[in-house]
Amino acid sequence: MNGVRFCGLVCAALLLGGEPASARDLFRTLVAVGAATSTNGVNSILDVPDLLDESSLTEDFGPSYIPDVSAVSGTINLRGLSAFGGFDADSATLAFSVPAAGVDVSFDGGTRDESNDQLEDWLKGEGSFPDASDESLEDLLQALVEFSPVEPVAGNPNSLQSRMFESALGLGTLSPFLGDFPDASEDIPNVVALDLDFGYYAAGPFNGQTYDFSIGFGWNFARRLAIVTDINLLLNRVEGDALAGFGDVGLGVVGRINDWWNLSVVARGGLVGSLDVGALATMYSVSFINHMRFELGFAQLEMSNMVGVANTLPGFDIEGWDLEYDLTNVVLKNRLAVSRMLPFSAGSRSLRGTLYLTDTQYFVDDLWLEHTDEIGLEVGLASERGGAVYDPATLDIAYVVGKSYDALKLRLSLRF
């Protein structure tokens, strides 16, 4: 990534979510009728078939287009995935193909407008068509995960799958260490965790913002065991117009092996939907987290390692949408964090600074982005104990980088 791109990302993020000066359409078409061409763009997948309907073609080409007679060919960019569609001369059959996905389907509704409506229904997973199978739609959805930088289900750091794994690591490391409470008669206090996040990202040619709210709870019912749970809600806004909504919940068990070593298992379930981008999926994941702390004298080093697996679930139907992705991915996350007390304070409360690095790698099904690194700096009010036990308020800024991807993230964390 060059310096110009990074500076642009910083300036955009400082606007805290203002729309990009020049938004890019997620779906673009180049349609040809004879020697004449027309270019259009929309930010909703349900508007794509309308770009090939009779009224649009008549408006774009005027007398050069004869309804139901003229041959029409179009190149369609589906948020990063190339597709082709059109009508032969004197034909109402709409041909639609996506070479990268091995998809080649057609729709014959008797009229061109009806054929366009059938394409729209097929993209929603609705209806049954003799020359457009459900398996072909599944191939298209998997290709979007592999080739689209802004797929909401999986394939990038702003997808449901990535956020579920990120939350799993956070939940698995929420519980304190046994060594923070050396008195065997002392109860380990419970905790309520509240996190507010904002992110600005550049993914391929697209820009977007994320707004994330999370609330969690840790119940330390025994000195060596804890139950942790949370719920996360996220809004992803792409190019200032297309919206995707996320929600997921987590439940985990933490075991304190010794003073500075915790092991945990976290299960999560989530849902994502977007009428604009064209996505709907449910997913579950199971993750195992190793969490350790080492005293360095001048600072503390924490190491977190996670392996997790996620799968999409079939058979979810809402508002006429029924999409099946059939995805499976395994993730490895490794995080190192160095923290120490800072030489200044906020009133009567000392401050703690933490520098951290998180490496993430995905395996199994192909994704648009399979490796990222995140580096962040956190400053917050320190807990009254020497260790990082429930620091009441922290603010951190992080930079995430991957191939053709970078993002800035701000987070406010509160612990009660």
Number of C-alpha atoms within 10 A of each C-alpha: 11 6 8 8 11 16 11 11 18 15 10 21 21 11 11 13 17 13 17 15 9 8 14 19 20 24 21 22 22 16 24 19 19 13 6 11 14 13 14 14 17 19 23 19 22 19 14 22 17 17 22 24 18 18 13 12 22 15 10 19 17 11 10 14 20 16 17 18 14 16 17 21 20 22 18 24 19 22 22 20 20 20 19 18 21 24 22 15 13 12 17 22 22 25 20 21 20 21 14 15 21 12 19 17 19 21 22 20 17 11 17 23 21 17 23 26 18 23 26 18 17 22 23 22 19 17 13 12 17 9 12 18 17 17 12 19 21 20 18 22 24 23 22 28 25 23 22 26 28 29 25 29 30 29 28 26 28 25 22 29 30 20 22 27 28 15 20 30 27 15 27 28 22 22 29 26 26 21 14 15 18 10 9 9 8 9 12 20 16 17 19 17 19 17 18 15 18 20 22 27 25 22 22 15 13 20 24 27 26 20 18 18 16 19 18 21 21 22 18 19 13 12 17 16 18 21 22 25 23 22 18 19 16 22 18 24 20 28 20 20 17 20 22 24 20 24 21 23 21 23 20 21 19 27 19 21 14 13 16 17 19 24 21 25 23 24 21 22 22 23 21 21 21 19 16 18 22 21 23 23 26 24 23 19 22 21 23 19 23 19 24 19 20 13 11 11 8 8 13 17 18 17 19 21 19 23 19 21 20 22 18 21 18 14 10 13 15 10 6 11 19 19 26 23 26 16 19 17 19 18 20 18 20 18 19 17 19 18 21 20 20 14 9 10 14 10 7 7 13 16 21 21 20 20 17 18 18 18 16 20 15 21 14 11 15 18 22 21 22 18 19 19 17 19 17 18 17 19 18 24 21 25 18 13 11 10 20 16 19 22 19 15 18 20 18 18 17 18 20 19 18 18 13 13 20 23 24 23 20 19 18 16 18 19 18 13
